[in-house]
Amino acid sequence: MKRAFAAFATIVLLWAQPAAAQSILRDAETETMFADMSAPLIKAAGLSPRNVQVVLINDDSINAFVAGGQTVYVHTGLIQAADNANQVQGVIAHELGHIADGHVLSGAAAAKPAMGMYLLSMVLGLAAMAAGSGDAGAGIMAAGQQAAMGKYLAFSRVQESTADASGVKYLNTAGISGRGMLAFFKKLQQQEYRYGLENIDPFMQSHPLSGERIQTLTADIQKSAAYDKTPDPALEERFRRVKAKLNGYVQDPGRTLNAYPESDNSIYAHYARAYAYHKGGYPDKADAEAAALIRADPHDPFFQEIQGQILLEAGHPDQALVPLRAATAGSRNNPLIATTLGHALIATEDKANYEEAKRVLKTAVARDDENPFAWYQLGIAYERTGDVARASLATAERANMTGDNRTAVQSARAAMAGIPANTPDWIRAQDIAMVSQNAIDDDPKSRKRRR
C-alpha cells in the first residue's frame, strides 16, 4: 500500500517539481540569451520580462517545467538536444502557457478529487480485507489507484494541450516562427518510436503523444505570417556558442574533445575545449583556448570572462583582473561577471584592492540579490576592511537566501548591534531577523525540540 500511495503521490507532485532539488547553473551569457529570446514571448503572453525568469537546470533529460511563480526551468539536456534557438523558443512559449494560464494552481486543485478517489478505494479495500476478502480488497485498491491516476493524467493532458495552443498564440503574436516547436515535437516523437509506440499507453501519459500534438498544431503554426520568417542569425549564433560552452562544462572532457578535436578551429570548438580543459585540470591548455577566443574578438565580454575565470581558478588572480575588469565593463556590469571580478580582487590578498571589491560586489548584489556566492564574497570584503557589522549583514543575507534561518537570525542581530539604528542597513538586518525567527518559530521540528 505504501508503494501504491507513493506512485500516485509522484504523479501529483509533477505539478510542483522542486527546482531546489536540482542544480541550477548560472552563466552570464546563457542567462542573457534566455532573456533576449524569451522577452517577445513573455510580452505576447501578457507578462512582464522583468518578472519572468528562464533558469538553467543541470539535468541531462530533455525537459522543461514550471513550478509556481513566473520561472521557466530548462534542463541542460534540452539545450543539448535542440538544433537551434527557435526550437528552444517553442519550448519556452509552451511553458509560458502554463504560467499565463495558471496551470500549477489548477493542477494542485485537480489533484484533490483524484486523491479522494484513491483514499476512498483504500478504505473500501481495507474494509474488504478486514471482512476476510483479501483478494477482493487488493483488487479494489488497485482499481482505485488506476482510476485516480487516470483521472489526474487526463486532466494533465488537457492542460498540456492548452499550453501548446497558448504557446502557438504567443509565437504568432511575437512574430516568431513556430517551425522550431514542430521540429522539437518531431524529436520527441522519434524518441517514442525508439521506445516502441506499442509499449506506450496514451491514457497513462501526462502529455499527449507527440504525433497528436504535431497534428493538432501544424495548421495553426503554418498559417502564421511568421512561419517562413528567417530566424534571427545573431540569436542562432549566440545559441551555438552557448550550446558549445555548455557541452564543455557538463560533459566528460574526453567526450567533449572527441566532439571538438583540436583540428577544429571554430569559435564553438575553442569555447567547448576551454571549458573541457579547465574542468579536466589542464589550465595551460584551457588558457590557450581562451587566448584563441580573445584573438578572434578582443572585446567580447564573455571571452574575457572565461579567460579571467581560468586564470583566477588556476591561482593567478592578479593576472585575472585585467580581463575580468574589461568583461565587467563590456557586459554593463553583469552581476555574475562582476561577482567573479570581486572574487579575484579579494583573492589577490592586496589591501589596495578591497575597496574596489566592495564597490563591485555591492553593485552585483543590488542587481542580483539571489546570488549566495556574491553575498559571501561581499562579507569577506567587509571583514577585511574592518566592517564587522556589515560582514554579519552579508552573512545574514546569504543564510536567509539558503534557508539557514538560525544563522540568519544570529548574524542579523550581530549586524544590528554594530550598525546605526534606523539606517537602511539596520532596517534590512531587522527584517531578516524577524522573518527568519518567524520561520524558526513556525517550524514544527523547532516546536518539538523546545518541548
N, C-alpha and C positions, 0 to 999 in steps of 0.2 A: 504493500500500500504506500509506503514511503517513496518507493521508486516511481510509482504511478503519479503521485502528487507532484514530485519533483519534475517529472516530464511535462505536466500541464503548466506548472509554475514557470518553467523555462520559456514556453510559448508566450505566456503573458508578459514576461519581463523583456521580451524582444522589443516592446514598445518603449522601454526606458533603459536601453543598454548603457551602462555607465562608462563614460569616457575615462573616468579616473582609474578604471581597472586596466587600461591600456596605456601605452607610452605615447605621449604627444611629442611630435618632432617640431621644433621651432627653427625656422630658417627664413632669413630676411627676404631673399629673392623669391622663394616659394610663396610666402605669405603675400608679398606684393603682387605676384602674378595672380594668385587666387582672388585678391581684392579687385584687381582690374578686370579679370574675366567674368567675375560674378556681378559687378556693380550694375550693368544694364539689366540683368535678370532680376536682381533684387528690387530695382525701381519698378520694373514691369509687374512684380508681384505685389506692389503697393507697400513695400517695406523700405526702411532706410539703410543705406550701406554703412552708416555709422554704427548701427545696432546689430548687424548680421555679420558673423564671422564664418570663414571656412577654415577648418583646422585639420592638420595632417596627423593621422594616427599610424604608428609603426606596426602594421599588420599586413602580412603578405596575401591575405584573402582579397578577392575582388568585391569590395563592398563600400557602401557609404550609408550614413544613417543620421537621424536627428534624435535627440534625447531630451526634449524640452527646451524652452528658451528659443533663441534665434541663432543657433550654431549648427552648421553642417559639418559633420565629421567624415573625412575622406581617407580611406585606407591607402597605404603606400602601394599595396598590391593593385589597386585600381589604376593608379598613375602608371605603374609599370606595364599594365595590360593595355592601356589606352594608346592608340596610334597618333592622336593629335589632340590639340586643345579643345577643338569643337566637340569631341566625344565627352570630355570632362565637363564642358558646359552643359551638355544634355543631362548628365547625371545631376549636376548642381541644380538645374532647373526642376528636375523631378523632386529633389529633396526640399527645395523651396516651396513646392506644392504642399508638402507635409506641414511645413511651418505656417504658411499663409492660411491653410485650411484647418489648422488646429487639430491635427490628427493625433498628436501624442495625448492630449487631454481626452479626446473622444475615444481613443484606443483604450485608455485606462477605464473609462466608463463602460465600454463594451465588455471588458474582462469580467465585470461583476456578475452579470447573468450567467455567463459561461461557468464561472467558478461556482455559482449557486447550483447549477445543474450537476456539476461534478460532486459537490459536497452532498447533495441530496442522494445521488447514486451510492455514495459511500455509506450513508445512514441506512438506506434500504438494504444494501448488500450485507452490512454488518448484522442487521436485524435478521436477515435470512440465515446467515451463518449461525447466529445465536439460537435460531429455531432448529438447527440441525441440517440445514440445506447448504453445505459448504460450497458445492459446485455452483449452485444457483446464485449464491451470494457473490462469488467471484465473477460470475458472468454478468451480474447486474453492475458491479463496479467497473468492469472492463468496458461494458457498453456505455456506461455513463461517461467514462473518461473519453472514449472515442467521440461521443456525441458532443461533449463540451468543447473538445479541441476542434472538431469540425465546425461548430458554430462560430468559434472565435476566428479560425482561419478563413472562413467565408467572409467575415467582416473585414479581416485584414486585406484580402484580395480586392474587395471593393475599394478600400482606402488607397491601395496601390494604383488601381486603375484611375481613381480620381486624381491622384498626384501626377500620373502620366499625362492626363488631359490638361491639368493646370500647367505642367512643365512645357507642353507644346504651346499653350497660350502665351506663356512668358517669353519663349524663344521667338515666336512670331511678333509679339509686341515690341521686343527689343531689336528686331531686325537681324536676328542671328539664325543661321540655317539649322534646321533640325536633322540634317544628314547624319551628324555625329551621334544623335540619340538613337536613330535607327541602326547605325553601324554598330553601336555598342550593344544593343539588344541582340544583334546577329552574333556577336561574340559570345554572349551568354547562351544563345541558342546552340552554338557549336559545342559548348560545354555539356548542355543537356543531351545532345546527340552522342557525345563520347560516353556519357554515363549510361545512356540507353533509355529512350523515351518510354519503353515498355516497363521500366522499373520505377517510373515516376507516377504517383497517383496525383493528378491535378487538383483533387479535392482536399488533399492533405498538405498543400503548399501555402506559405504565407503570401506568395506573389503569384499572379497569373503566369502561365508558361510564356516564354519569350516569343514563341511563334504567334500566340494570341495577341500579345502586346504589339508586335510589329503589324499584324493585320489590322488591329483597331486604329493605330495611329498613323499609318502610312498616308492615307488620303489627306488628313488634315495637315500633315507636315509638307507633303508635296504641293499642295495648293497655295502655300505661303509664298509671298513675294520674295522672301529671303532664301527660299530653298536652294536656288542656284547661285546664291551670292558667294563670291570667293572669300574664303576665310582670311582673317587679318594675318598677313605674313609675319608681322612683327610679333604678334602673340604666339603664332606657331613656333617661331624661332625661340622665344622665351620658354615655351613648353619643352622643346627638345633639350635645351640647356638644363632645365630643372630635372627632367627625367634622367639625364646622364649623371648629374651630380647625385641624385637620389640613388641610382644604381650603385654608384661608387661608395655611397655611405652605408646602405643597408645590406648589400650583397657581400658574400665572401670575397675577399680581394682576388683570389685566384680566378673566380668566375668572372669578375669584372675585367681582369687583364686578358682573359680569353676573348671576351666580347669586344674589348677595345685594345687591340695589340699595339705595341709601340710603333708599328709601321703606319698606324692611323694618326695623322696629324691634324684632324679636325678639332674644332673648339670643344665639341662634345667629348671626344676621346681624352683630350688634355684634362678636362673637367673631371671626368669619371676616374681617370688614373690618379689625379691629385688626391682625391678622397680615398681611393683604394690604397695607395702607398702610405698615406697618412694614417689610415686605420690599421694597416698592416705593420706599422712600425719602421718605415723607411723614410725618415724625414728629408734626407738629401734628395731622393727621387721625387718625393712629394713637392719639395721646394722647386725642383727643376720644372715640374709640370706647371706649377703656379707661375713661374717666371715666363713660361711659354704663353700662358694666358695674358700676362701683363704686356708682353711684346705685341700680342695681337691687338690689344686695346688697353693702352696705359691708363686710361681714365675711367674704366669700368669699375664702379664701386664694389661689385660682387667679386670680381677678380682680385681686387685689392684686399677685400675681406679674407678670402681663403689664403692669400699669401701671408697676411698678418696672423691669421689663426695658426697656420702651420709653424711659423717662427715662434709664436708665443708658446705653443704646446710642445715645441722642441727645446724649450728652455732658453729662448733668446728674446725676452720681452723688449729689450732696448731696440733691437732691430725691427720688432713688430710695430713700433709706434708710428713710423712714417706711413706705411701702407694703411694702418688702421685709422690714423687721423684723416688721411685722404678719403678712405671709404666712408667714414662718418660724415664728412663734409659733402661728398659726392652723392650720398644717399639722403641728403637733407635730414641728417641726424636720426636715421632709422634707429629705434631704441635697442634692437638686438645687436646691431653693429656697434652702437655706442657703448653697450654693456661690455662687449669684448675689448673695446679700447680702454674703458675704465679698469677692467681686469688687468690689462697689460701695464697700465700706468702704476697700479698698485704692486704688480709683480716685479717691477724694476727695483723695488725697495729703496727708491730715491725719494727723500722727503720733498724735494723740489717738485715732484710730480703729483703729490697727494691732493693739493688744492684743485688742480685740473681734473683729477679723478672724481672728486666730489661734484664739481660742476657738471661733468659729463654724465655721471650716474644719476644725479638729481633730475637732469633733463630726461634721461631714459625712463625713470620710474614715473615721471609726470605724464609721459606719453604712453606708457605701457606698465600699469601698476600690477599686472598679473605675471610678473617675472620674478620668481623667488630668488634666482641667482643674482639678479641686479640688486635686489634689496640686501642680499648677503654681502656683495662687494661694497655697496654703499656703507653698510655697517662697519666694514673693515676700514674704509677711508675715514669715517668719522672717528673711529677708535684711534687710528694712527695720528690724527691731528688733535687728539685730546678732548674731543667732544663725546664723552662717555654717554651722556643722556640721549643724544640723537643716535648714537650707536645702538642703544637699547630700543629706541623707537623703530629703527630699521629692522632689528631682530623681531620686534613685536609684529611689524607689518608682514615679515616673511612667515612667522609662525601662524598668524591669523590666516594667511593665504593657504597654507598647507594643512590647516586643521589641527595644529598643535595648540589647543586652547590654553593649557596650563602655562606653557612658555610665553604665549601671547599676553596673558594676564600679568605674569611676573615682570616681563620686560616692559610692558606698557606702564605699569606702576613705577618701575625704576625710572623710566623716561620722565613721567610726571613730576617725580621728586627733584629732577635736575633742570627742568625747562620752566621758564616763567609762566605763571598761571594765566589762563585765558588767551594765550597766543595760539595761532593756528596749529603749531606742532603739539602743544599741550592738549588742545581740544581733540586732536586726532588720536593722541595716546589715550585720552579718557574714553573716546568712542570704542577703541579696540578693547580696552579693559572691560567696559560694560558688556559689549557684545560677547566677548569670549567667556566672561564669568557667567552670563546667562546661559550660554551653550553648555558650560560645565554643570550648572545647576539643573538644567533640563535633561541631562544625560541620565538615563535610568541606572547605568552602571555606577555613576558617581553617587547617586542617592543610596544605592545598595552598600557601597563602601562606607558611607557615613553612618549607616545603621550599625 
